[in-house]
Amino acid sequence: MQYIPNIIFLAALIIGFGFFIKNSRKILRNIKLGQKVDASDHKKERWNNVIRIALGQSKMVVRPVSGLLHIIVYAGFIIINLEVLEIIIDGLFGTHRIFSFLGSIYGFLIGSFEILALLVLISVCVFWIRRMIIRVPRFWNKEMTKWPKNDALIILYFEMVLMSLFLIMNATDIHFQEMNSGNIISQFIAPLFSDLSEGTVHIIERSAWWIHILGILAFLNYLYFSKHLHILLAFPNVYYGNVNPKGKFKNLESVTKEVKLMMDPTADPFAAPAEGAEEPGKFGASDVMDLNRTQLLNAYTCTECGRCTSNCPANQTGKKLSPRKIMMDTRDRLEEVGKNIDENGEFKLDGKQLLGDYITNEELWACTTCNACTEACPISIDPLSIIMDMRQYLVMEQSAAPNELNISLTNIENNGAPWPYNQMDRLNWKDE
């Protein structure tokens, strides 16, 4: 009988981590549906970005208040969960605060955890006030429908409960309070339980301990369904992020080959392709499988914070474009494709695609390509690259560019410039 709690604890760990691994594999499989990416260049710069942006949160503090609060929550999440190691050992082997033999070092660590827990608790309360009472506009854009809105609140409640349980667990641990080392915050909570019997206090401590670890396992598996997946994916996302100058666009290899063929005086443009030659690739992207793996990783990593949309000049002028919605739509479509594969063993055509069913032409053509969204993103997400790939598909596969653009393209073809003037007449303005 004495080993039943240990067996239950082991089962909870196996189930919790088992589901997490299963869902992680789904995410990896879905990302691999995209086109391969070569990130072997600029390795030093990529690692510097990981340290500076993902670990150092350098782009978060551009907005000082939310940036500082986020750093507190981020640091608390990372540091406090170091105690999970002790909880796991205690749960598996029936020990109690196994690292307490470290004496003053242990007291310093737990004391630090308690201070961080209190700061995290205060920070998430401020986040809740900003979202629900102050109602910061970017949290209430039209794409923030029921689930995205509720998801943000669920995470805040999760963090409130976990931090409170941690402090209650310490406050009701009689042995820990008697040590009088590390109970910097919990010593002020302990008196709330002073009128209760020792047995009742012990039950409260054990209940808080169990709910705390089970809550952490639940939180771990909730990440798969939540925007807070960025807690884990921000680091690879920043590493694979764009390290080229912001205004530089990629050249399609298939287009480059066509141009070289046109410029080769010895080539026959009407010759049939050589036997076994690779078929021309699709121009641009109309569905998630046409995007590259970094773009799909971007979609899963999006925090839905709305900084991209709040900085988008097109959105500010009332256009339908919202870079955050572009990322949310990409993730939703990718999840839909993943469920299709789960049900059928492989992807079966479902009559849907990202372009049209999720993202409209109007949204794509509203973009000014100013890169404000990519500059604003705190974790190097690039909505513009998806917009440009889908535009490319519209122009080169469907000839569906806006009339103004078609006129400019025709002028470039006929006159060598986007203006409707013959090359011989371009300098006439100087005579006026």
C-alpha positions as CSV (number, residue, x, y, z in Angstrom):
1,M,0.0,0.0,0.0
2,Q,2.8,2.4,0.8
3,Y,4.0,2.3,-2.8
4,I,0.6,3.1,-4.4
5,P,1.3,6.9,-4.5
6,N,4.6,6.3,-6.2
7,I,2.9,4.0,-8.8
8,I,0.2,6.6,-9.4
9,F,2.8,9.3,-9.8
10,L,4.8,7.2,-12.2
11,A,1.7,6.5,-14.3
12,A,0.9,10.2,-14.3
13,L,4.4,11.0,-15.6
14,I,4.2,8.3,-18.3
15,I,0.8,9.5,-19.5
16,G,1.7,13.2,-19.3
17,F,5.0,12.9,-21.2
18,G,3.6,10.2,-23.5
19,F,0.9,12.6,-24.8
20,F,3.4,15.4,-25.0
21,I,5.8,13.3,-27.2
22,K,2.9,12.1,-29.4
23,N,1.7,15.7,-30.0
24,S,5.3,16.9,-30.6
25,R,5.7,14.3,-33.3
26,K,2.5,15.5,-35.0
27,I,3.8,19.1,-35.0
28,L,7.2,18.0,-36.4
29,R,5.4,15.9,-39.1
30,N,3.2,18.8,-40.1
31,I,6.1,21.2,-40.3
32,K,7.9,18.7,-42.5
33,L,5.1,18.9,-45.0
34,G,6.7,22.1,-46.1
35,Q,9.6,22.6,-48.5
36,K,13.1,22.0,-47.1
37,V,15.1,25.0,-45.9
38,D,18.9,25.4,-46.0
39,A,19.9,27.2,-42.8
40,S,23.6,26.3,-43.0
41,D,24.6,29.9,-43.7
42,H,25.3,32.7,-41.2
43,K,25.6,30.2,-38.3
44,K,27.2,32.7,-36.0
45,E,24.5,35.3,-36.6
46,R,21.8,32.7,-36.1
47,W,23.2,31.7,-32.7
48,N,23.6,35.3,-31.7
49,N,20.0,35.9,-32.6
50,V,18.9,32.9,-30.4
51,I,20.9,34.3,-27.5
52,R,19.8,37.9,-28.0
53,I,16.2,37.6,-29.2
54,A,14.9,34.2,-27.9
55,L,16.9,33.9,-24.6
56,G,17.6,37.6,-24.0
57,Q,14.1,38.8,-25.0
58,S,15.7,41.9,-26.6
59,K,12.7,42.7,-28.9
60,M,10.2,42.3,-26.1
61,V,11.4,45.4,-24.2
62,V,10.7,47.7,-27.1
63,R,7.4,48.1,-25.2
64,P,8.9,48.4,-21.7
65,V,5.9,47.6,-19.5
66,S,4.7,44.4,-21.2
67,G,8.4,43.6,-22.0
68,L,9.4,43.7,-18.3
69,L,6.3,41.7,-17.2
70,H,7.0,39.1,-19.9
71,I,10.6,38.7,-18.8
72,I,9.4,38.1,-15.2
73,V,6.9,35.5,-16.3
74,Y,9.5,33.9,-18.7
75,A,12.2,33.8,-16.0
76,G,9.8,32.5,-13.4
77,F,8.5,29.7,-15.8
78,I,12.1,28.5,-16.5
79,I,13.6,28.9,-13.0
80,I,10.8,27.8,-10.8
81,N,10.3,24.7,-12.8
82,L,13.8,23.6,-11.9
83,E,12.1,22.4,-8.7
84,V,10.1,20.0,-10.8
85,L,13.2,17.8,-10.7
86,E,12.9,17.5,-6.9
87,I,9.2,16.9,-7.2
88,I,9.8,14.1,-9.7
89,I,12.4,12.4,-7.5
90,D,10.2,12.8,-4.4
91,G,7.2,11.4,-6.2
92,L,9.0,8.4,-7.7
93,F,11.0,7.4,-4.5
94,G,8.7,8.6,-1.8
95,T,11.2,11.1,-0.4
96,H,10.4,14.6,0.8
97,R,12.4,17.6,-0.3
98,I,15.4,15.4,-1.2
99,F,17.6,18.4,-1.9
100,S,17.1,20.0,1.5
101,F,20.4,18.4,2.6
102,L,22.1,21.3,0.7
103,G,21.2,23.5,3.6
104,S,21.7,27.2,3.0
105,I,22.1,26.7,-0.8
106,Y,18.7,25.0,-0.9
107,G,17.2,27.8,1.2
108,F,18.6,30.4,-1.2
109,L,17.1,28.5,-4.2
110,I,13.7,28.0,-2.7
111,G,13.7,31.6,-1.5
112,S,14.5,32.8,-5.0
113,F,11.7,30.6,-6.4
114,E,9.2,32.0,-3.9
115,I,10.1,35.6,-4.9
116,L,9.8,34.8,-8.5
117,A,6.5,33.0,-7.9
118,L,5.1,36.1,-6.3
119,L,6.4,38.4,-9.1
120,V,4.9,36.0,-11.7
121,L,1.6,36.1,-9.9
122,I,1.6,39.9,-9.9
123,S,2.6,40.0,-13.5
124,V,-0.1,37.7,-14.8
125,C,-2.7,39.7,-12.8
126,V,-1.5,42.8,-14.6
127,F,-1.7,41.0,-17.9
128,W,-5.3,40.1,-17.1
129,I,-6.1,43.7,-16.2
130,R,-4.5,44.9,-19.5
131,R,-6.5,42.4,-21.5
132,M,-9.9,42.5,-19.7
133,I,-10.2,45.9,-18.0
134,I,-7.9,48.3,-19.9
135,R,-8.7,46.2,-23.1
136,V,-5.6,47.0,-25.1
137,P,-6.9,47.3,-28.7
138,R,-4.6,44.8,-30.3
139,F,-6.0,42.0,-28.1
140,W,-9.5,42.7,-29.5
141,N,-9.0,42.7,-33.3
142,K,-11.7,40.8,-35.2
143,E,-9.5,37.8,-35.7
144,M,-9.3,37.3,-32.0
145,T,-12.5,35.2,-31.9
146,K,-13.7,33.0,-29.1
147,W,-10.9,30.4,-28.9
148,P,-7.9,32.8,-29.3
149,K,-9.4,35.1,-26.7
150,N,-10.2,32.3,-24.3
151,D,-6.8,30.6,-24.9
152,A,-5.0,33.7,-23.6
153,L,-7.1,33.8,-20.5
154,I,-6.8,30.1,-19.8
155,I,-3.0,30.4,-19.8
156,L,-3.2,33.3,-17.4
157,Y,-5.4,31.3,-15.0
158,F,-3.1,28.3,-15.4
159,E,-0.1,30.4,-14.3
160,M,-2.1,32.0,-11.4
161,V,-3.1,28.6,-10.0
162,L,0.3,27.0,-10.4
163,M,2.1,29.9,-8.7
164,S,-0.5,30.0,-5.9
165,L,-0.2,26.2,-5.4
166,F,3.6,26.5,-5.2
167,L,3.4,29.0,-2.4
168,I,0.6,27.2,-0.5
169,M,2.6,23.9,-0.8
170,N,5.5,25.6,0.9
171,A,3.4,27.5,3.4
172,T,1.7,24.2,4.6
173,D,4.9,22.2,4.7
174,I,5.5,22.2,8.4
175,H,9.0,20.7,8.1
176,F,10.0,23.3,5.5
177,Q,8.7,26.2,7.7
178,E,10.5,24.8,10.7
179,M,13.8,25.0,8.7
180,N,13.2,28.8,8.4
181,S,15.4,28.9,5.4
182,G,14.0,29.8,2.0
183,N,10.4,30.6,3.2
184,I,10.7,34.2,2.3
185,I,7.2,34.6,1.0
186,S,5.4,31.4,2.4
187,Q,6.2,32.4,6.0
188,F,3.6,35.1,5.6
189,I,1.0,32.7,4.2
190,A,1.6,30.0,6.8
191,P,-0.3,31.8,9.6
192,L,-3.5,31.5,7.5
193,F,-3.4,27.8,8.3
194,S,-2.3,28.1,12.0
195,D,-5.8,27.3,13.4
196,L,-6.0,24.0,11.6
197,S,-4.8,20.6,13.0
198,E,-1.4,19.3,11.8
199,G,-3.2,16.5,10.0
200,T,-5.4,18.9,8.0
201,V,-2.4,21.1,7.2
202,H,-0.6,18.0,5.9
203,I,-3.5,17.1,3.7
204,I,-3.6,20.6,2.3
205,E,0.2,20.4,1.6
206,R,-0.1,17.0,-0.1
207,S,-3.1,18.2,-2.2
208,A,-1.3,21.3,-3.3
209,W,1.8,19.2,-4.1
210,W,-0.2,16.7,-6.3
211,I,-2.3,19.4,-8.0
212,H,0.8,21.4,-8.7
213,I,2.7,18.6,-10.5
214,L,-0.5,17.3,-12.3
215,G,-1.2,21.0,-13.3
216,I,2.3,21.2,-14.8
217,L,1.8,18.0,-16.8
218,A,-1.6,19.3,-18.0
219,F,0.0,22.7,-18.9
220,L,2.7,20.8,-20.9
221,N,0.1,19.0,-23.0
222,Y,-2.2,22.1,-23.3
223,L,0.7,23.9,-25.1
224,Y,-0.1,21.8,-28.3
225,F,-3.5,23.5,-28.6
226,S,-2.3,26.9,-27.5
227,K,-0.5,29.9,-28.8
228,H,1.9,29.3,-25.9
229,L,3.6,26.7,-27.9
230,H,6.1,29.5,-28.6
231,I,7.6,28.7,-25.1
232,L,9.3,25.7,-26.8
233,L,9.4,26.7,-30.4
234,A,10.8,30.3,-30.1
235,F,14.4,29.1,-30.0
236,P,14.4,27.0,-33.2
237,N,12.1,29.6,-34.8
238,V,14.6,32.4,-34.2
239,Y,17.5,30.2,-35.3
240,Y,15.8,29.5,-38.7
241,G,14.6,33.1,-39.0
242,N,15.5,35.3,-41.9
243,V,19.1,36.7,-41.6
244,N,19.1,38.5,-45.0
245,P,18.5,42.3,-45.3
246,K,14.8,42.9,-44.7
247,G,14.2,44.2,-48.3
248,K,15.7,41.3,-50.0
249,F,13.4,38.9,-51.7
250,K,14.3,35.4,-52.9
251,N,14.5,34.5,-56.6
252,L,12.5,31.4,-57.7
253,E,14.9,28.9,-59.2
254,S,12.4,27.9,-61.8
255,V,12.1,31.5,-63.0
256,T,15.9,32.0,-63.0
257,K,16.3,28.9,-65.2
258,E,13.7,30.3,-67.6
259,V,15.4,33.7,-67.8
260,K,18.8,32.0,-68.4
261,L,17.3,30.0,-71.1
262,M,15.8,33.1,-72.8
263,M,19.2,34.8,-72.7
264,D,21.2,31.8,-74.1
265,P,21.6,32.5,-77.8
266,T,22.3,28.8,-78.4
267,A,19.2,27.5,-76.7
268,D,16.1,26.6,-78.6
269,P,13.1,28.0,-76.5
270,F,10.7,25.7,-78.3
271,A,12.7,22.5,-77.8
272,A,11.0,19.7,-75.8
273,P,12.4,19.1,-72.3
274,A,15.2,16.5,-72.1
275,E,14.1,13.0,-71.2
276,G,14.0,12.6,-67.5
277,A,14.2,16.3,-66.9
278,E,12.6,17.6,-63.7
279,E,9.1,19.1,-64.2
280,P,9.0,22.9,-63.6
281,G,8.1,23.7,-60.0
282,K,4.9,25.4,-58.9
283,F,5.3,29.2,-58.8
284,G,4.5,30.6,-55.4
285,A,2.2,29.0,-52.8
286,S,-1.5,28.4,-52.7
287,D,-1.6,25.9,-49.8
288,V,0.6,25.1,-46.7
289,M,2.5,22.3,-48.5
290,D,3.9,24.9,-50.9
291,L,5.3,27.0,-48.1
292,N,8.7,26.2,-46.6
293,R,9.3,24.6,-43.2
294,T,10.4,27.8,-41.6
295,Q,7.1,29.5,-42.6
296,L,5.2,26.6,-41.1
297,L,7.4,26.7,-37.9
298,N,6.5,30.5,-37.8
299,A,2.8,29.6,-37.9
300,Y,3.1,27.2,-34.9
301,T,5.3,29.7,-33.0
302,C,3.1,32.7,-33.4
303,T,2.2,34.2,-30.0
304,E,-0.8,36.1,-31.3
305,C,0.4,39.1,-29.4
306,G,-0.7,41.4,-32.3
307,R,2.4,43.6,-32.4
308,C,2.7,42.9,-36.1
309,T,-0.9,43.9,-36.8
310,S,-0.7,47.0,-34.6
311,N,2.3,48.2,-36.6
312,C,0.9,47.3,-40.0
313,P,0.2,50.6,-41.9
314,A,-2.4,48.8,-44.1
315,N,-4.3,47.6,-41.1
316,Q,-4.1,51.0,-39.5
317,T,-5.8,52.5,-42.5
318,G,-8.7,50.1,-42.3
319,K,-7.6,47.5,-44.9
320,K,-8.5,43.9,-44.2
321,L,-4.9,42.8,-43.9
322,S,-3.8,41.6,-40.5
323,P,-0.4,39.9,-40.4
324,R,-1.4,38.1,-37.2
325,K,-4.4,36.6,-39.0
326,I,-2.1,35.4,-41.8
327,M,-0.1,33.4,-39.3
328,M,-3.2,32.1,-37.5
329,D,-4.9,31.1,-40.7
330,T,-1.7,29.3,-41.8
331,R,-1.6,27.3,-38.5
332,D,-5.4,26.5,-38.8
333,R,-5.0,25.2,-42.3
334,L,-1.9,23.2,-41.3
335,E,-3.8,21.6,-38.4
336,E,-6.6,20.8,-40.8
337,V,-4.2,19.1,-43.2
338,G,-2.6,17.2,-40.2
339,K,-6.1,15.9,-39.1
340,N,-6.7,14.8,-42.7
341,I,-3.5,12.8,-42.6
342,D,-4.4,11.3,-39.2
343,E,-7.8,10.1,-40.5
344,N,-6.6,8.8,-43.9
345,G,-3.0,7.8,-43.4
346,E,-2.0,10.3,-46.1
347,F,-3.4,13.6,-47.3
348,K,-6.6,13.3,-49.3
349,L,-7.7,16.2,-51.4
350,D,-10.4,18.0,-49.4
351,G,-11.3,20.8,-51.9
352,K,-9.8,23.4,-49.7
353,Q,-6.6,25.4,-49.7
354,L,-5.0,28.2,-47.7
355,L,-5.5,30.7,-50.5
356,G,-9.2,31.5,-50.9
357,D,-10.6,29.4,-48.1
358,Y,-8.6,31.1,-45.4
359,I,-6.7,34.0,-46.8
360,T,-8.3,36.3,-49.4
361,N,-6.8,38.0,-52.4
362,E,-7.8,41.4,-50.9
363,E,-5.7,40.7,-47.8
364,L,-2.7,39.8,-49.8
365,W,-2.8,42.8,-52.1
366,A,-3.3,45.2,-49.2
367,C,0.2,44.6,-48.0
368,T,2.7,47.4,-48.8
369,T,5.8,45.0,-48.2
370,C,7.2,47.6,-45.7
371,N,8.3,44.8,-43.3
372,A,6.8,46.6,-40.3
373,C,5.3,43.2,-39.2
374,T,8.6,41.3,-39.3
375,E,10.4,44.1,-37.5
376,A,7.8,44.2,-34.8
377,C,7.6,40.5,-34.1
378,P,9.5,39.6,-30.8
379,I,10.5,36.1,-32.1
380,S,11.4,36.7,-35.7
381,I,8.2,35.5,-37.4
382,D,7.9,36.6,-41.0
383,P,4.3,37.0,-42.3
384,L,5.5,39.0,-45.3
385,S,7.2,35.9,-46.8
386,I,3.9,34.0,-46.8
387,I,2.1,37.0,-48.3
388,M,4.7,37.3,-51.1
389,D,4.7,33.6,-51.9
390,M,1.0,33.7,-52.3
391,R,1.1,36.8,-54.4
392,Q,3.6,35.1,-56.6
393,Y,1.1,32.2,-57.1
394,L,-1.6,34.7,-58.0
395,V,0.5,36.5,-60.6
396,M,2.4,33.6,-62.2
397,E,0.0,30.8,-61.9
398,Q,-3.4,32.5,-62.1
399,S,-2.6,35.8,-63.8
400,A,-4.8,37.3,-61.0
401,A,-2.9,40.5,-60.2
402,P,-4.8,43.7,-59.7
403,N,-5.4,45.8,-62.8
404,E,-3.0,48.5,-61.7
405,L,-0.2,45.9,-61.4
406,N,-1.1,44.3,-64.7
407,I,-0.8,47.7,-66.4
408,S,2.7,48.2,-64.9
409,L,3.8,44.7,-65.9
410,T,2.6,45.3,-69.5
411,N,4.5,48.6,-69.5
412,I,7.7,46.9,-68.3
413,E,7.3,44.3,-71.0
414,N,6.7,46.9,-73.8
415,N,8.6,49.9,-72.6
416,G,11.2,48.6,-70.2
417,A,9.7,50.7,-67.4
418,P,6.4,50.8,-65.4
419,W,5.3,54.1,-67.0
420,P,3.3,54.2,-70.2
421,Y,5.9,56.1,-72.3
422,N,8.0,54.9,-75.2
423,Q,11.7,54.6,-74.4
424,M,12.4,57.4,-76.9
425,D,10.1,59.7,-75.0
426,R,11.3,59.3,-71.5
427,L,13.3,62.4,-71.3
428,N,10.7,64.7,-72.9
429,W,10.0,66.1,-69.4
430,K,13.3,68.1,-69.5
431,D,12.1,70.1,-72.4
432,E,8.9,71.2,-70.7
